[in-house]
Amino acid sequence: MSLVIVGGNECMVREYMELCKAYNCKAKIYPKMSRGLQNIGSPDLLVLFTNTISHKMVRCALEGAKNLSIPVARSHTSSKAALRNILEQYAG
């Protein structure tokens, strides 16, 4: 399963990657806005950590997901436990 994580803490990127590997998922992580969300590809899931990103970035991510028919999982917190819950739900 491939996923894109938008938002979160920059210092947690390594932990997000390790957790995704534990669930046999490949992840691209965009902790902050840098030239939009280019190279998003066509992942199986888009994870939005809404507390740590701007409204503009949320709109950009949702618009891209809608155009590509990608399911979106939102979480207000950007903790490792929140990502684990999302992965349990979608990657089982």
C-alpha positions as CSV (number, residue, x, y, z in Angstrom):
1,M,0.0,0.0,0.0
2,S,1.3,3.5,-0.8
3,L,0.3,6.6,1.0
4,V,1.0,10.3,1.1
5,I,1.2,12.1,4.5
6,V,0.6,15.8,4.4
7,G,1.4,17.8,7.5
8,G,2.8,16.5,10.7
9,N,6.0,17.5,12.6
10,E,9.3,17.7,10.7
11,C,11.1,16.0,13.5
12,M,8.7,13.0,13.3
13,V,9.3,12.2,9.6
14,R,11.7,9.3,10.4
15,E,9.2,7.8,12.9
16,Y,6.3,8.1,10.4
17,M,8.5,6.3,7.8
18,E,9.4,3.5,10.3
19,L,5.8,3.0,11.3
20,C,4.7,2.8,7.6
21,K,7.4,0.2,6.9
22,A,6.1,-1.9,9.9
23,Y,2.7,-2.0,8.1
24,N,4.4,-2.7,4.7
25,C,3.4,0.7,3.3
26,K,5.5,3.1,1.2
27,A,5.1,6.7,2.2
28,K,5.8,10.1,0.8
29,I,5.8,12.8,3.5
30,Y,5.2,16.5,3.0
31,P,5.5,18.2,6.5
32,K,5.2,21.7,5.0
33,M,4.3,23.5,1.9
34,S,7.0,23.6,-0.7
35,R,5.9,24.4,-4.2
36,G,2.6,22.7,-3.7
37,L,2.2,18.9,-3.7
38,Q,4.1,18.0,-6.8
39,N,5.0,14.4,-7.5
40,I,2.1,13.2,-5.4
41,G,1.6,10.3,-7.8
42,S,-1.4,8.1,-7.3
43,P,-1.3,6.7,-3.8
44,D,-3.8,4.4,-2.2
45,L,-4.4,6.8,0.7
46,L,-3.9,10.4,1.6
47,V,-3.3,11.2,5.3
48,L,-3.9,14.8,6.4
49,F,-2.7,16.0,9.8
50,T,-4.8,19.1,9.9
51,N,-3.5,20.7,13.0
52,T,0.0,21.4,11.7
53,I,-0.7,22.7,8.2
54,S,-2.3,25.7,6.7
55,H,-5.8,25.9,5.2
56,K,-4.2,26.5,1.8
57,M,-2.3,23.3,2.0
58,V,-5.4,21.3,3.1
59,R,-7.4,22.7,0.1
60,C,-4.5,21.9,-2.2
61,A,-4.3,18.3,-1.0
62,L,-8.0,17.7,-1.0
63,E,-8.3,19.1,-4.5
64,G,-5.5,16.8,-5.8
65,A,-7.1,13.8,-4.0
66,K,-10.5,14.6,-5.5
67,N,-9.1,14.8,-9.0
68,L,-7.4,11.5,-8.7
69,S,-10.1,9.7,-6.6
70,I,-7.8,9.1,-3.7
71,P,-9.4,8.3,-0.3
72,V,-8.5,10.8,2.5
73,A,-8.0,10.1,6.2
74,R,-7.9,13.2,8.4
75,S,-6.5,13.5,11.9
76,H,-6.4,16.6,14.0
77,T,-3.3,15.4,15.9
78,S,0.0,14.5,14.2
79,S,1.2,11.9,16.7
80,K,2.6,8.5,16.0
81,A,-0.5,6.9,17.7
82,A,-2.8,8.8,15.4
83,L,-0.9,7.5,12.3
84,R,-1.0,4.0,13.8
85,N,-4.8,4.1,14.2
86,I,-5.1,5.2,10.6
87,L,-2.8,2.5,9.4
88,E,-4.8,-0.1,11.5
89,Q,-8.0,1.0,9.8
90,Y,-6.8,1.1,6.2
91,A,-3.8,-1.2,6.0
92,G,-5.0,-3.6,8.7
